[in-house]
Amino acid sequence: MAQPTGQLDTVMHENRIFPPPAEFSRRARIKSMDEYQRLWDEAAADPAAFWATMAREELHWFQPFSTALAWNEPFAKWFVGGTTNASYNCLDKHVAEGRGDRIAFLWEGEPGDARTLTYAELLKQVCKFANVLKSLGVERGDVVSIYMPLTPELAIAMLACARIGAVHSVIFAGFSAEAIADRNNDAKAKIQITADAGYRRGQVLPLKNTVDEALAKSLTVEKCIVLDRVNEAIHMERGRDFWWHELMAQASEDCPAEPLDSENTLFILYTSGSTGKPKGIRHTTAGYNLFVKKTFEWVFDYRDEDVFWCTADCGWVTGHSYVVYGPLSAGATVVLYEGAPNYPHEGRFWEIVEKYKVTIFYTAPTAIRAFMKWGDEHAEKHDLSSLRLLGTVGEGINPEAWMWYHRVIGRERCPIVDTWWQTETGGIMMSPLPGATPTKPGSCTKPLPGVIPQIVDSQGGEVDVHHGGWLTIAHPWPGMLRGIWGDDERYKETYWSKVPGKYLAGDNARRDEDGYYWIMGRIDDVLNVSGHRLSTIEIESALVSHPHVAEAAAVGRPDELKGEAVAVFVTLRGARPSEALRSELVKHVRNQIGALAQPDDVRFTNALPKTRSGKIMRRLLKDIASGKETVGDTTTLEDYSVLARLRSEDE
Ligand code: PRX
């Protein structure tokens, strides 16, 4: 079976334990491990019944469901026969209960402009925008592609789609025109929503220009709605492009939420897998909505007086689940920040925590490592006493970063929830419950109620305590992906074929003697760069699309800030190695995929090391990329195949 290798091997020796502060537990929703265990056991005894009770209590049903779970492996249907609406659960429900004046979003733009939206105002905007979509011909089941900066309008666009049963596909606003076009074509998107431009670290990103380029290749997109965020002079194509504010000015506020089948597709979100083509992960309405609401309430122990800030962009699943659908279903007050953590200064996040008196703060380990590097003084300058709970997501957090977060940001008062989950799982699967679970730095601790993980070997048998193996989930859960958009075969093959009957997460993990889970990295060729997934093959395909690249291999190497950095090995045709070519290749990958995929090292070689059967020896390249050798002179042509030969002689 796959060896449990990964960057977290060192945490094996971690043995510090931090019990929840007594004061925190006293007020928490789930106050002790006994209480957690009772709930977990109850759920495990009959997961479908457990979730059904919860679904009845937590969601608004236009028509009640008849069956909790219809499981035809690997296809799940939750809450069959019921009709509900995620936008209703996020908005109308609170307004109907007299909570319309509560603040939904506290938004801060990068240049320092700010807006506050109550639930009632947000509902009004969502209704109007839903009517705008309808006026442009969007119907139930149509795909709406969203490529926007993190403004309230991004959330409004998502919720408006949900309201009328359209399917949103949000594409992070750092992706390239090529990447947008690929996703639009795969999804058969009908409408594009974007902004003239966005702010990033003081620069203006020309979003509409990128979209223009993408739309030239997006065969199915008919119309484009443009938010005026920056007031940039842009090209507006007559008959295709429309200004957001002009359409909104004419739209009616009356747009009742449509009763939608529980299994109506709510969104697709593209993520990298182990092949070159990103997959559109499909999530549906009722199960997802319930799962993100409950996990939000359990993990973040949300209370009415809290101010919740998840720093993720809505271009990622974390933004879908814990900026929009989870917190809003729970009636939470959510901070949205448009910009970079170090603009205009490295204390920007702490300034925002102080300004909005944030009580719950959820971010990624890569950001924490950057804060550590920038120095404690930025956090120390600000009053962080409002914080009561901290969270992380996206990759394992190394114990040093955990301790820093605990000491410098949490001031040793705040529990830390290290949440393990994936785009595919919809919501958090494993995490401490902050009032109950003693935490161990580097471990995502235990599964949430209704989640049944198993670590197995390649035969599907459970491995012993302390043995690494493949992380699987043994029973369907409401937030699970329902498939890959337009590709049932790939869905079956990726997640359900290697270990029959169980969902294969793609991570290695081990369990310790206390039943705590430790994630040990991916089992496939997926890199985790700054908490974002990238497939090596995607980067390689981008490289070989350059006329001077004959062959390419991409591997990850450890990086202090990003977790993993991208190193590529390239053989050339019709060109000699040069610094200019190196920069050109970096730029080329950036144009093909986006800035997040751009290689940190480019090495030219006259041959790639291969096995006898022709497979690139990635492990060897990984060792070379991670080695102490400097990569300063990137123009030298080395022959790594010699190394391969030497190694195979050794073996
Ligand atoms: O490898 C795991 C890692 O991120 C992968 C999922 O990536 P993505 O779908 O982009 O979703 C990220 C946000 C939910 C997982 O397969 N990962 C995520 N959270 C953790 C983690 N690894 C260790 N610990 C975590 N808390």
Residues whose N, C-alpha, C, O or C-beta is under 5 A from the ligand:
A	BS01	PRX	T318 T392 V393 G394 E395 G396 D418 T419 W420 W421 Q422 T423 E424 C444 A505 D507 I519 G531 H532 R533
